[in-house]
Amino acid sequence: MTSPTTREPTAGAADLGPHYKWIALSNTTLGMLIATINSSIVLIALPDIFKGIHLNPLESGNTSYLLWMMMGFLVVTAVLVVSFGRLGDMFGRARMYNMGFAIFTLSSIFLAITWFDGTEAAIWLIAWRIIQGIGGAFLMANSSAILTDAFPAHQRGLAMGINGVAAIAGSFLGLLVGGVLAPIQWHYIFLVSVPFGVIGTVWAYLKLRDTGVRKKAKMDWWGNLTFAIGLIAILVGITYGIQPYGSSDMRWGNPWVLTAIIGGLVVLVAFVYIETKVESPLFELSLFRNRAFAFGNAANLMGSIGRGGLQFILIIWLQGIWLPQHGYDYSRTPLWAGIYMLPMTVGFLLSAPLSGALSDRLGTKWFTTSGMLITAATFGALIALPVDFTYGIFAVILLINGIGQGLFSSPNRALVMNSLPTTSRGSGAGMMTTFQNASQVLSIGLFFSLMIAGLSAHLPAALFDGLTAGGMPDASAQGIAGLPTVGILFAAFLGYNPIEQIGGGALNGLPQAGIDHLTGLEFFPHLISDPFADGLSAAFTFALICCVLGAVFSLFTVGRRPEKADSEKTHESVGEELAAVAAQASGEAPSELIAEPARR
């Protein structure tokens, strides 16, 4: 078997001047920020989007629109990110990154100008969200590789930390931005990305250069095809598995869902076999012989599964129970849920850059291990917390959870990227991002399934007793209590009043005082609190176990401080470099700081 040839770039990072790596960091951080903001901004804006297009997502025929609006972006990025990382290795990471910025910006424009209603609008939005996910996949696949090319080994932890802050913080900022903009006009949640996308696209085109080693190789078409089919089948099966089926609350027994998941697994087994036979595989399985890469990705996978569904559960907890109990109208809960979750973002913002910088000096193992253990401990604390909690305690737990995630995230990314050969950085970064994004979809499916299983054991009886006590006839109350649990869960997730949504005509025959009681802010939150605690305990126990496994895997990584190459040993520290840049800025025009690198 012949080895693929490599081609040296026209310029190395060192040849582009001392400012280039900061240009690369700032642009890729912007790219990751708007990509991850858009992955979550829709979650909090879904009620306003569906009201705006005059479509009820809780009607039986419309649930799939809701699921694809939520999950489509994540599914697409999970499937395509490895292929796009591979393209970056072959044709230039900056070139592929630039293309991603352009696709992302174009799709944001078409999403913002949606002008029609109903199912056609839902299909239009889902289609352009998928295209937006394609652009996001280009950005996610190549940003880490661009940074690894631009920064010396002893500074990559800091760079990955700052970039990681944007990636994780974006997912939380999206909730806040969506909560603010969507009630004003839902189109704004997509329009807000356009100016940043245009600036980022032009800036990346003018300033970013391909400084890594390109690998001239054939595209692994069979590998791409089998990987895409297998992963799409599994993720789509998981997406549809949480919908009701017949008399069951979930569709896991549906032949179509079982065929999709089992068939997807079979195709992925075929994919692994193909990758051992082709000359230039999509997944370089030989990378897993590297202990740091293998155990680093295993820890990241467990951590992502453990925390991937956390956002959804917290949104349901806040919007469906806690905020109404404390006097917030259901229509206002999406915005306030985003605000009350901010401590988690703050914790991550505090710890991720610091842990990245310190891991450059001290090694990664103890940061990643302690980060996972701290995160696991916070899941234990959330299990112990009453459903109607004191916010100060809740905020401290979220803050510590964010700190734990930040301690793990930056050193883990730096560890994995430092373990990769220069010709495989795009592919390796894509593999890492695939594990992370696919595990998020898996986590959401598992968290929802565990929540539905916990709720369905006690919610129907509690709902029947509460409705009859409120004056509703037994037959009507029984009909409502027998509705699928997932509909009630989605109503809470969307910030709708669940009793108003599922009560329908059964409320019409009641006296106004009875209707006011059943649809008020006290009835449903108190009714669901005990059943919800069962589902919450199951979901967070699962998350705790995953985080402990992530800590165990982190212990097996090689956590030594990265060795500096000879050419790097005379480099100034980050602080000295930034001080030098600041000193230069005081005597130069600001444009000098981002002077276009000389072309060779």
ZICOR-V487931 format. One record per residue. PHI is phi in radians with two decimals (999 if undefined). PSI is psi in radians with two decimals (999 if undefined). Layout:
BEGIN
PHI_PSI, PHI_PSI
END
This chain:
BEGIN
999_2.24, -1.50_2.56, -1.48_2.49, -1.14_2.49, -1.43_2.74, -2.04_2.74, -2.27_2.22, -1.25_2.53, -1.25_2.90, -1.25_-0.43, -2.66_2.46, -1.52_2.90, -1.04_-0.66, -1.14_-0.51, -1.30_-0.27, -1.61_0.08, 1.69_2.85, -1.21_-0.34, -1.50_-0.28, -1.03_-0.72, -1.14_-0.55, -1.30_-0.57, -1.10_-0.81, -1.06_-0.75, -1.13_-0.79, -1.17_-0.68, -1.24_-0.78, -1.19_-0.53, -1.16_-0.72, -1.07_-0.76, -1.07_-0.82, -1.16_-0.62, -1.12_-0.88, -1.27_-0.51, -1.16_-0.78, -1.38_-0.52, -1.03_-0.75, -1.29_-0.31, -1.30_-0.39, -2.04_-0.28, -1.09_-0.55, -1.21_-0.57, -0.98_-0.82, -1.41_-0.34, -1.70_-0.01, -0.97_-0.76, -1.00_-0.76, -1.25_-0.59, -1.11_-0.85, -1.21_-0.59, -1.15_-0.69, -1.15_-0.60, -1.70_0.14, 0.98_0.96, -2.40_2.27, -1.57_1.91, -1.24_-0.22, -1.59_-0.12, -1.20_2.61, -0.97_-0.65, -1.44_-0.12, -1.89_-0.06, -1.07_-0.62, -1.12_-0.59, -1.09_-0.72, -1.08_-0.82, -1.11_-0.76, -1.26_-0.52, -1.14_-0.64, -1.33_-0.78, -1.84_-0.28, -0.99_-0.80, -1.04_-0.80, -1.16_-0.72, -1.07_-0.80, -1.14_-0.79, -1.12_-0.65, -1.11_-0.69, -1.32_-0.69, -1.68_-0.23, -1.15_-0.59, -1.21_-0.77, -1.06_-0.71, -1.28_-0.54, -1.14_-0.68, -1.11_-0.72, -1.08_-0.64, -1.11_-0.70, -1.09_-0.61, -1.49_-0.73, -2.04_0.00, 1.99_2.12, -1.21_-0.70, -1.13_-0.67, -1.10_-0.79, -1.18_-0.65, -1.10_-0.78, -1.03_-0.74, -1.06_-0.73, -1.07_-0.75, -1.04_-0.74, -1.15_-0.78, -1.11_-0.75, -1.05_-0.78, -1.16_-0.77, -1.06_-0.78, -1.14_-0.62, -1.09_-0.65, -1.11_-0.82, -1.19_-0.56, -1.16_-0.69, -1.23_-0.43, -1.73_0.29, -0.95_2.14, -2.10_0.03, -2.14_3.09, -2.11_3.11, 1.28_-2.74, -1.12_-0.56, -1.09_-0.73, -1.14_-0.69, -1.10_-0.77, -1.13_-0.74, -1.02_-0.84, -1.11_-0.74, -1.11_-0.75, -1.07_-0.80, -1.30_-0.44, -1.15_-0.65, -1.14_-0.74, -1.14_-0.67, -1.07_-0.66, -1.11_-0.59, -1.09_-0.80, -1.08_-0.73, -1.09_-0.63, -1.12_-0.70, -1.06_-0.76, -1.15_-0.84, -1.16_-0.65, -1.19_-0.58, -1.89_-0.22, -1.15_-0.79, -1.12_-0.68, -1.18_-0.68, -1.07_-0.75, -1.16_-0.70, -1.12_-0.64, -1.18_-0.66, -1.43_-0.56, -1.81_2.48, -1.18_2.80, -1.00_-0.62, -1.38_0.00, -2.12_0.03, -1.21_-0.56, -1.04_-0.76, -1.10_-0.81, -1.07_-0.80, -1.14_-0.58, -1.12_-0.83, -1.13_-0.77, -1.13_-0.68, -1.16_-0.61, -1.01_-0.80, -1.09_-0.73, -1.14_-0.81, -1.41_-0.75, -1.09_-0.59, -1.03_-0.65, -1.18_-0.50, -1.52_-0.65, -1.12_-0.55, -1.03_-0.66, -1.10_-0.73, -1.23_-0.82, -1.11_-0.76, -1.10_-0.69, -1.14_-0.55, -1.39_-0.80, -1.43_-0.67, -1.04_-0.75, -1.13_-0.45, -1.29_-0.93, -2.91_2.07, -1.13_-0.45, -1.05_-0.47, -1.13_-0.45, -1.15_-0.45, -1.63_-0.62, -1.13_-0.55, -1.09_-0.43, -1.39_-0.35, -1.11_-0.92, -1.06_-0.69, -1.14_-0.66, -1.14_-0.72, -1.13_-0.82, -1.05_-0.82, -1.09_-0.70, -1.12_-0.86, -1.13_-0.76, -1.08_-0.79, -1.11_-0.71, -1.10_-0.70, -1.40_-0.56, -1.93_-0.55, -1.40_2.48, -2.24_2.66, -1.44_1.80, -1.80_-0.12, -1.51_3.06, -1.50_2.18, -1.50_2.53, -1.88_2.02, -1.45_1.95, -2.66_2.85, -1.39_2.60, -1.28_2.36, -1.48_1.45, -1.16_-0.76, -1.12_-0.67, -1.13_-0.79, -1.04_-0.76, -1.15_-0.86, -1.20_-0.64, -1.12_-0.80, -1.11_-0.83, -1.10_-0.81, -1.10_-0.84, -1.23_-0.71, -1.05_-0.77, -1.04_-0.78, -1.16_-0.82, -1.19_-0.65, -1.18_-0.69, -1.04_-0.73, -1.14_-0.72, -1.06_-0.76, -1.44_-0.28, -1.15_-0.40, -1.60_0.11, -1.55_2.72, -1.21_2.68, -2.51_1.97, 1.04_-2.19, -1.57_0.01, -1.60_2.62, -1.27_-0.39, -2.34_2.91, -1.82_0.34, -1.12_-0.39, -1.57_-0.02, -1.16_2.27, -0.99_-0.63, -1.14_-0.77, -1.13_-0.78, -1.08_-0.73, -1.09_-0.74, -1.10_-0.80, -1.26_-0.85, -1.16_-0.77, -1.07_-0.69, -1.09_-0.71, -1.10_-0.71, -1.10_-0.75, -1.13_-0.65, -1.18_-0.58, -1.11_-0.74, -1.09_-0.65, -1.05_-0.80, -1.05_-0.72, -1.10_-0.77, -1.06_-0.70, -1.14_-0.39, -1.43_-0.15, -1.96_-0.43, -1.48_2.76, -1.24_-0.73, -2.19_1.44, -1.23_2.63, -1.13_-0.87, -1.70_1.97, -1.40_1.55, -1.09_-0.39, -1.11_-0.39, -1.09_-0.47, -1.30_-0.14, -1.26_-0.34, -1.37_2.06, -1.04_-0.75, -1.10_-0.75, -1.17_-0.79, -1.15_-0.93, -1.31_-0.52, -1.10_-0.75, -1.22_-0.63, -1.10_-0.74, -1.13_-0.73, -1.11_-0.69, -1.08_-0.85, -1.12_-0.75, -1.09_-0.70, -1.20_-0.69, -1.12_-0.72, -1.14_-0.67, -1.86_-0.08, -1.09_-0.69, -1.60_0.04, -1.05_-0.77, -0.96_-0.81, -1.11_-0.76, -1.15_-0.72, -1.14_-0.67, -1.09_-0.79, -1.11_-0.76, -1.04_-0.84, -1.27_-0.87, -1.28_-0.64, -1.54_-0.41, -2.24_-1.12, -1.19_-0.83, -1.12_-0.81, -1.05_-0.66, -1.05_-0.47, -1.84_0.44, 1.60_0.08, -1.52_2.22, -1.11_2.58, -1.00_-0.60, -1.17_-0.36, -1.70_-0.14, -1.16_-0.59, -1.01_-0.81, -1.10_-0.83, -1.25_-0.48, -1.08_-0.76, -1.08_-0.71, -1.16_-0.78, -1.25_-0.25, -1.61_0.01, -1.05_-0.57, -0.96_-0.57, -1.12_-0.74, -1.10_-0.75, -1.05_-0.80, -1.03_-0.74, -1.16_-0.75, -1.08_-0.58, -1.28_-0.73, -1.64_-0.54, -1.12_-0.88, -1.13_-0.69, -1.14_-0.78, -1.16_-0.62, -1.10_-0.79, -1.16_-0.75, -1.19_-0.60, -1.18_-0.44, -1.08_-0.55, -1.65_-0.63, -1.92_-0.12, 1.66_2.92, -1.79_-0.47, -0.97_-0.85, -1.32_-0.45, -1.20_-0.84, -1.17_-0.72, -1.13_-0.86, -1.15_-0.62, -1.05_-0.77, -1.17_-0.69, -1.18_-0.68, -1.12_-0.75, -1.08_-0.74, -1.06_-0.72, -1.09_-0.63, -1.21_-0.57, -1.13_-0.68, -1.07_-0.69, -1.17_-0.66, -1.16_-0.60, -1.12_-0.71, -1.30_-0.32, -1.27_2.39, -1.16_2.71, -1.07_-0.70, -1.65_1.40, -1.51_2.93, -1.49_2.19, -1.08_-0.62, -1.01_-0.74, -1.18_-0.76, -1.03_-0.76, -1.11_-0.71, -1.12_-0.72, -1.09_-0.77, -1.11_-0.70, -1.05_-0.82, -1.17_-0.63, -1.05_-0.78, -1.10_-0.68, -1.10_-0.77, -1.08_-0.75, -1.10_-0.71, -1.16_-0.68, -1.07_-0.59, -1.45_-0.79, -1.08_-0.99, -1.12_-0.88, -1.08_-0.60, -1.14_-0.78, -1.10_-0.75, -1.11_-0.72, -1.02_-0.86, -1.14_-0.80, -1.20_-0.62, -1.18_-0.39, -1.41_-0.15, -1.59_2.48, -1.18_2.72, -1.05_-0.56, -1.40_-0.10, -2.12_0.25, -1.18_-0.68, -1.15_-0.83, -1.10_-0.77, -1.14_-0.72, -1.13_-0.66, -1.11_-0.72, -1.08_-0.77, -1.07_-0.77, -1.22_-0.59, -1.08_-0.83, -1.00_-0.72, -1.21_-0.82, -1.26_-0.72, -1.12_-0.67, -1.19_-0.48, -1.15_-0.78, -1.10_-0.78, -1.04_-0.75, -1.10_-0.75, -1.07_-0.79, -1.06_-0.76, -1.20_-0.76, -1.08_-0.81, -1.07_-0.73, -1.09_-0.77, -1.15_-0.68, -1.13_-0.79, -1.12_-0.72, -1.08_-0.74, -1.18_-0.71, -1.23_-0.74, -1.16_-0.33, -1.23_-0.56, -2.25_-0.32, -1.13_-0.77, -0.97_-0.79, -1.14_-0.74, -1.13_-0.68, -1.16_-0.77, -1.08_-0.83, -1.09_-0.73, -1.19_-0.71, -1.20_-0.74, -1.17_-0.65, -1.12_-0.48, -1.47_0.04, 1.83_0.03, -1.41_2.41, -1.03_2.66, -1.00_-0.76, -1.10_-0.77, -1.16_-0.73, -1.12_-0.67, -1.15_-0.67, -1.10_-0.71, -1.25_-0.72, -1.12_-0.45, -1.49_-0.03, -1.18_2.66, -0.99_2.38, -1.07_-0.56, -1.09_-0.56, -1.12_-0.72, -1.16_-0.70, -1.14_-0.76, -1.15_-0.64, -1.06_-0.77, -1.13_-0.70, -1.11_-0.64, -1.44_-0.09, 1.36_0.36, -1.52_2.77, -1.34_1.90, -1.03_-0.70, -1.19_-0.66, -1.09_-0.68, -1.25_-0.74, -1.67_-0.24, -1.23_-0.73, 0.94_-2.38, -1.19_-0.32, -1.12_-0.38, -1.43_-0.36, -1.14_-0.56, -1.47_-0.01, -1.55_2.69, -1.12_2.72, -1.03_-0.62, -1.11_-0.66, -1.19_-0.72, -1.10_-0.77, -1.07_-0.67, -1.17_-0.82, -1.21_-0.56, -1.75_0.12, -1.31_-3.12, -1.42_-0.14, -1.74_-0.66, -1.07_-1.05, -1.15_-0.79, -1.00_-0.73, -1.22_-0.65, -1.10_-0.73, -1.54_-0.19, -0.99_-0.88, -1.19_-0.84, -1.05_-0.64, -1.13_-0.64, -1.06_-0.63, -1.13_-0.83, -1.12_-0.68, -1.07_-0.77, -1.09_-0.74, -1.12_-0.80, -1.15_-0.78, -1.31_-0.48, -1.14_-0.74, -1.05_-0.77, -1.11_-0.70, -1.06_-0.80, -1.08_-0.75, -1.07_-0.74, -1.18_-0.65, -1.11_-0.73, -1.09_-0.67, -1.07_-0.68, -1.14_-0.71, -1.10_-0.80, -1.09_-0.64, -1.10_-0.56, -1.11_-0.45, -1.57_-0.04, -1.35_2.82, -1.55_1.91, -1.84_0.44, -1.24_2.77, -1.11_2.35, -1.02_2.40, -1.33_2.43, -1.60_2.38, -1.22_2.85, -0.99_-0.68, -1.21_-0.24, -1.76_-0.21, -1.22_-0.33, -1.70_0.07, -1.14_2.58, -1.24_2.81, -1.20_2.91, -1.04_-0.76, -1.06_-0.74, -1.14_-0.70, -1.14_-0.80, -1.13_-0.64, -1.12_-0.71, -1.12_-0.73, -1.08_-0.75, -1.11_-0.70, -1.11_-0.73, -1.13_-0.66, -1.11_-0.55, -1.21_-0.37, -1.96_0.05, -2.26_2.84, -1.14_2.54, -0.97_-0.51, -1.13_-0.35, -1.14_-0.46, -1.19_-0.44, -2.13_0.63, -1.00_2.38, -1.08_2.23, -1.05_2.49, -1.13_2.40, -1.53_2.45, -1.85_999
END
